[in-house]
Structure formats: structure tokens, C-alpha cells
Amino acid sequence: MHIPVIENIDQLATTSARRDALRILEAGYESVLTDIVLREEVTLRGNDICIKDRNICLTDFERIFFVGIGKCAVDASLVFEEILGERLTAGIVLDVKSGVFKRMKSIVGSHPFPSEANVGATKEIVDMLTGLSDRDLVLTVISGGGSSLLCLPHEMNCETLTGIVQALWEKGADIHEVNTIRKHTSEIQGGQLAKIAYPATVVSFVFSDVPGNDLSVIASGPTVMDTTTVEDAEEILARYDVLTMCRLPDCQLLETPKDPKFFSRVTNILLVTNDKALDAMRTTAEILGYHAEIRATALEGIAAERGKQFARMELSPKTCAIYGGETTVIIKGDGEGGRSQELALSALQYITDDRVVVATSSDGWDNTDVAGAITDIGDRARAGSAGLVIDAFLAHNDSYRFWMTLGGALKTGRTGINVADFIVVLRP
């Protein structure tokens, strides 16, 4: 029996248009399920691991170590443990959920902000990778959420780092800017993991949650040679006036490794992006009879402004516009909710026709225990009847309470996927 990724799809599909939008979204989720993608792309043939057009001969190495980082780590690591079997020497899997492994250690960390548990787990990874030789192989899975989970702050504690990152988000900094700061305040990111493992061979399988799929930004690029500098980080801190906001007199920044030798034995493979999900969504929309367009794969911008745009943009009947990316929330209040729920709530304020807007996080966790929200013009009348003032909820960034009260919150649980966010705008 098929079990949908969207757990409450039947409750949310109150109209035929909403059902179509949810079927389109479901196709995107199912196309990038981590274990399915890995089994399609990674196989063991004799003593060779085959990844797309690359082969890794395992007999070339005396020991094989594994590191899984991020929200795809547990699901991906289970597949790799099955493939490698007794060839695996040791491994550590750091995720927001736990897994049961025979030859690897599962550690649950915190997200979206780091904790001492994350630091302790990161130190275990460093200890495992320290002192390796050129006869060792390190396989890594790097996925979204890794910037917080893989955490070893340079000359500061987790609380200080959290304050800096939170201040950047509140000022509207994008993921490239935030991760530039993370790289230059870390002893593990920005290529530092590759330096620690050198001279071992490192092969990283990367699941992108970053608009544009910049390998150096995904999880703050622990195995990628970084092109940003301390000066870049200083400029970002100054532009957003973060040190003053956090009441810090100074911030000890660390330059990332720039010597090419540390990356001469590193291969980074971009394994999954949101393109695969968006293509599956477009195909399903076309099957349902819509003129379907993928209009952006790297959408950015302010969530509330994007919601207004999607509610007002010209959209012909029987059209489906599909977007992938990550927007930003400007923090104004102390409510709960993430960028997808806020985008949908902003769209509800401006919807004037029979369109449906659904915005959701691929990992199933839009800064709360729901993935996002679906809305149409009918929700506005229901909100009025329930005494829910949209402006008030937006002013307090309290989209979660709005959708949980009205109905419309989309639930998937932790998906084990992280390829940015999905947005569907559909007009029947």
C-alpha cells in the first residue's frame, strides 16, 4: 500500500484544485526520497563503488571511514552501510533524528541553531579523521542542516555563535552571507574537514538545499575549497551591524584553508538538487492537464513579499507555476513559523481569484513541526469567521499558530530530504 509523504493530504484536499496542487507537490517529494535516489545513483559492482560515471575501487584502500552530516544523513547512511558492509571501518552519522546502525554511531544534534551536543559530535568526527594516511578512504554525505549540526566554533562558544547567526537572519541576510560567517568562525567548515582528513582520499556526496547549488555554501562547504575570505566576513558583519546588535566587542575570524594540496584528493559529487523534484512536479501537473512551468530553481527574496507576488501575478486558467529555492523572513515578532508558512499567509492576504498557493519545506520542518501551508481564497472568509486577523499574525511572525488554528498546515514529519523549498501556484 502506497503511503504518501504528505500525511494529511486528504484533509487538505477540500477542493479539486487543492487536490491537484497537493498531488503535484507529492510527486516532487517522492522523486527525491533519499534512499530511492541513492539506490538509483550508487551501486557496488565487485570491489567498485559506482556513482553515476565515477568508479571508486575499494581495494585501493586499507580502511574506509564514513561521515554523514545533515538532515539526509540517517537515510543516506543506512544505504551506504548496506552497500559497504564489513568493508566499513567506522562511521559517525550526525542528523536531527537517530538511526540504528551496525558499524556506525548515530548522534542526534540540534537545528537550526548549534548546541554543545553538536560540538561534542563534531569533535568525535575530528578525532576519527585525525591522523589518516593516503591509504585511507573517507566517504561523506553532506546535506542541508549541516551548517548547524557540524559545529566547532573558533574561539567562541555556541551561545555566541547562535547570537551572531540569529542576528543575521533577523536582519534579512541570505544563506550565502550567513554561511560565509559560519565558515570563518569554524574549525570544521569552509574546507576544514578536508584539511583534517588529508592525506586520505575524500569523496563527498552532496545533497543541495542551497539556491544555485554552490558546493561551498551547502552545509558551509566542509570539504570544498572556500573562495571567501576573512575580509568578506568582516564586511558582512559590518554591513548588518551584527557585533553591535550582539553586544560583542570583536569577533575572532579564522581564514579558511587556501592551499590546494588539501583538496587534491577530494571529490565532491553533487548528487541531488531540487531540479529533480521540480521536473517531477511539472510532469505531474501536465498529466493533470495544466500548462506547467518551472519558473525558478533558485528563488530567493523576502517570504512575505514573495507571497504577495504569487497571489497577484498574472496566471491564465489551467496554469501551474512551480518554484524551488529559499526565501527569508524578516523577524518582527516573537511568534512561531517558518518562511513557507509566512509566504502562504502573505499570499492569502492578496489572493483575488480561484488560484491555490502551496509553500513547503522539503525537509518537512518549516521551523516548526509542519512543512508549510496550502491556501486559497476560501481561507480568507474562514479566517474572518474565526476572528483571525492576517495582518496581526504577519506582524508577529506567527504564521504557525494561524495555520494550526484555521487549518491548512501541511504535515510530512521529518522527510530525510533537504533540497530547499517547493512552491506551487496553480489556477484551475
N, C-alpha and C positions, 0 to 999 in steps of 0.2 A: 504493500500500500504506500502510495506516494505521500510524503509529509511535507507540506510547503514550508519554506523558510519563514514566510510571514505567518506568524502564529494566529493572528486574529483577522485573517483575510476575509472570512465570511461575515464577521460582524461589521467590518468597514465597508464592504461592497453593498451599500444601500441603494445604489442606482447602477444602471448598466454601464454608464461612463466611468464611475468609480471602480467597478469590477474590471473594466478594460485596463484602466491605469494600473491597478494592482497586479493584474496578470502580466503586464509589460514589465513592471518592476520585479516581480518574482522571477521572470526569465533572466534578468540581469544578475540577481543574486545567485541563482542556480548555476550560471555559466562560470562563475569564478570561485566556487567552493574549493577550498584549499586542497583537500585530499584528492578530489577529482582532477584538478589541474595538474598536481604533481604526478599522479599516476599516468596522465597523458604525456607529460613532458620529460619525466625522469624514469629510466629503466636500468636494470642491471643485466648485462649480457656477458656471461663468463666472469671475468675479473674487471670488466669495464663498466663504469657508470656512464650512461649515455644521456646527455642533456641537449635536446634539440640537435645541433650539428657538432657538438663537442663530445669528446670521449675522455674520461679520466681512468687511467689504468691503476687499479688499486695495488697491484703487486709492486709498483714503483715505490711504495711507502712501507715503513716499518710499523707505524702507528697511525690511527685515524681518530681525530677528535671532532666533536660536533658542538656547535653553539647555536641555539635557537633564541631569537630575540623578537619581541613584539606580539601583536595580537593574533598573528597567524602561526606563532611558534609551536604551540602544542599540536595542532592538527598537522602541520608540516613535519614536525619531528617524529611523530608516530609513523608516518610513511617512510621517512629516512631510516628509522630504526628497523623497520621491517625489511627494507631493501638491503641494509648493510649487515644485519645480523651480528654474528660473532666477530666480524671484521672490525667492529667499532670498539675502540679502546675505552673511551669515556665521553661524556657529554653533559651539558647543562642547558636546560630549557627555561627561559625566563619570560613569563606571559602573565596576563591578568587572570588567567584561570589555570587550574592544575591539570596534570596528565599523569597517567600511570605508565611507567617505562621499565624495561628490564635492565638496560645498561646505561641509562641517563638519569640525571637528577632533575626533578621538576621543582621550580621555585615560583611562587606567586608574588608578583610585585604590584605596586600601586600605579595608577594612571588617573588623571592627566598630569599629576604632579609627583615628583620623586619622593622617596621616603628612605629611611635608614635601612629598611628591608631591601630596597633596590640597590643601595650602596653595598650592603653585605653580599648580595648575589653577584654583583659586578666584580667585587674583589675575588670571589671564588672563580669566576671566569678568568680573571687576570692570572691568578695562581695556576690554573690549569694550562694556560697558554704560555707561561713564562718558562724559558729555558728549552724551547723546542729546537729541533735540528732540521736540516734540509731534507731529512728522510721522513719527516712528519707531514701529514695532510690535515688541514683544518677545513671542515665544511661548515658553513654558516647559513642560517636562514635569517634574513633581516627584513622586518616588516614594520608597518605603522605602529606607533606607540613606543617604538624602541628608544626614542629620544629621552623619554621619562624613565622607562624601565632600566635601560642600560645607563647607569649614572655613577660617576666618580668625580665629584666636584673638585676643582683645583683651588686649594687654599680658601675654601668656604664650606659651610655646612648646607644640608638640604634645605633648611628653612630659608636661608639667604637666597639660594638659587631659585627656590619656588617663588619668593617675593619678586625677584627680577623678571622671571618668565611671566608671572601673573600680571605684573605692571605692563609688560609689553603687550600682552593680549588685550588688556583693558584700554590701552592707547590705540589699538587697531593695527598693530604690527602684523605683517603676514608671516607665513611659515618659513619663508627664506630668511627673513630678518631674525625671527626668533631662533631658528636653528643655527644661524651664524653666531649668535651669542652663546648658545649651548656648546657649540664646538670649541669656542675659545675660553670656556670656563670648565672644560672637561679634560680628564686624563685618559679617556677611553674613546671619545668620539672624534670626528674630524680626521680619520685615518689612524688614530692612536692604537686601535685594536690590531691593525695590520702591522704596525711597528712592534707591538708587544709580541706578536706571533712570529715575526721574522727570525730566522730564515726559512720557516716552514712554508709550504705551499698552501695558499688560502683560496678557496673557491666559495664565493658568496652567492646565494640565491635570493634575489631581492623582489619583494612584493611592494609595489609602489602605492603610496597613499598621497603623493605629492603632485599637485598640478604641474604638468610639464615633465614629470618623471626624472628630475635631476637626481642622479645617484648620490651626489654629495650631500643632498638635503634629506633624503629618505632616512629616517632614524638618525639624522645628523651624521650620516656617512662614516661609520666606524671603520670600514675597510676601503675607503675611497680617498685618494689624494685630494686634499682640500685646496681650493683656489682663493678662498677668502683669507684675510689677514687680521692681525690684532687691530690695525688701523681701521679696517672695515667695522669691526665690532665696536670700537670706541666711537665711531661716527654714529652708529645706530643708538647706542646708549645715550649719547648727547642729544640726538635729534628728538628722542622720545622723553628726554629728561628723566630717565629711569632711576639714576642714582639718587637724585634729589627726592623723587617720589618714594623710594625705598629707605630714605634716610641713611644712605651709605656714603662714607667719605671717599671711597675708592673701590675699584673692582679689580682684583688680580687676574688679568687676562693672560692666557697661555697661547703661544704660537703653535699652530698645528704642524705636523711633520711635512717638510717640503723636499726631503731627499728622495729622489725617485727609486733608490735601491730598496726602500721598504715596501714598494709596491710592484717590484719587478717580478714577484712570484704570486701576485694576486690576480684573480679573475673574478670580476663582478658580472653576474648574469641577471639581467632584468627579466624576471620570469613572468610576472603578472602585472598588468596595468588595468585601468578602468576601461580601456578601449574594447577589451573582450566583452565586458558586461554591457557596454553601450551598444555594441554591434548586436548582441543577443536581444536587447530591448527593441532595437529598431526592427529586427526581423519579425519579432512577435507582433509589434504594432502593425506592420504591413500585412501580416496574416489576418489580423483582426479588421483589416480594411481601411487603415489610416494611411495618409501620406505622412511618412515618418522621416524626421531629420535629426541627425546628431549635430547640434549647433555649437557645442563647446565640449572639449575634453579636459580643459584646464581652467574652468570657471573660478574666478576669484571675486572680490568685492565685499561690500557690507551686506550682511544677510537681509536686513530689513529693506534696504534699497533694492536688492535683487528680487525680493518678494513682490514689491510694488511693481517692478518692471515686468515680471512674469504675469501679473494679474492684468496689466494694461496693454501689453504688446499685441500687435495685430496678429490674429490667428484665425485662419479660414476654417470653416466647418470641416470636420473629419480630418483634422491635422494633429500630429503628435510631435512636440519638440522635446528633445532629450539632451540633458546636460550632465557632465561629470566635473568634479572639482571640489574646492573647499572655500566657503565664504568665511567672513569674520564677523563676530558680534562685538559691537561697542558696548561695554559694560556701563550701565547707568543705574542699575538697581541691584538688589540682593536676592532676586528670585532664582528659580531653577529652570533649566532648559539649555538646549544647545542650538547651534546655528541652523540646523534643519527645521526644528520646531519654530524658531523665530522667523525663519524665511516664510514658512507656511502661514504663520499668524499674520505677518505683514501682508501677504498676498490676500488673505481673507478680507482685510480691510478695504481692498480696492477691486475685488472681483465684481464684474458687472454683467457677465454673460454665463453661459452654461459650461464653462471650462472647469477642469479639475487640475489642481496643483498638488503634487506629492513631492515632498523633500525628505530624504532619509540618509542616514549614515550607513555605509556598507558594513561596518563592524557591529552594528546593532545597538550602539551605545552612544546616543546623542547627548553626552554629558549627563545623562540620566539613564534609567533602566528601560527607556524606549528608544527606537531607532529614528523616529521622526514623526511626521504627521501628514495626513491627507485632508484636503479641504475643497469645498465648492461653495457656490453662492447660498445654498440652503443652510450652510452652517451659520451664516450671519443672522438669519432670522431665529435660529435656535439659540444662538448666543444671546440675542436680545431678550428672548423669552426667559432665559435663565438668569438674566441680570448680569451678564459677563460683558464688561466694557473693554473692548480690544485695546484701545489706547492705553488704558491703565496697566494692562498686563505687559504691553510692549515697553512702557516706561520703566517697569521694574524688572525687565528681562525674565518674566515669569511665564514663559510660554508652556512649560511643562504642566503647571497647575491648570492653565486654561484648557489644554487638550485633554488632560485627565478628567476634568470636570465636564466638558462638553462631549467628549468622545472624539475620536479622530487620531489618537496616538497610535502609532504603528509599532507593533511588538514583534521582535525576532529572537530576543535573547542574544547572548554573545555568539556571533556567527563564525568566528575563526577566519573571517575575511577582513581585509582592510585595503581597499583600493579607492579611497576618497569617498565623496558623497554622490548620490544619484538624485536627479531632479527630473520629473516628468510633468510637462504641461500639455494637457490634452483637451481638445474641443471636439465633442461628438458631432 
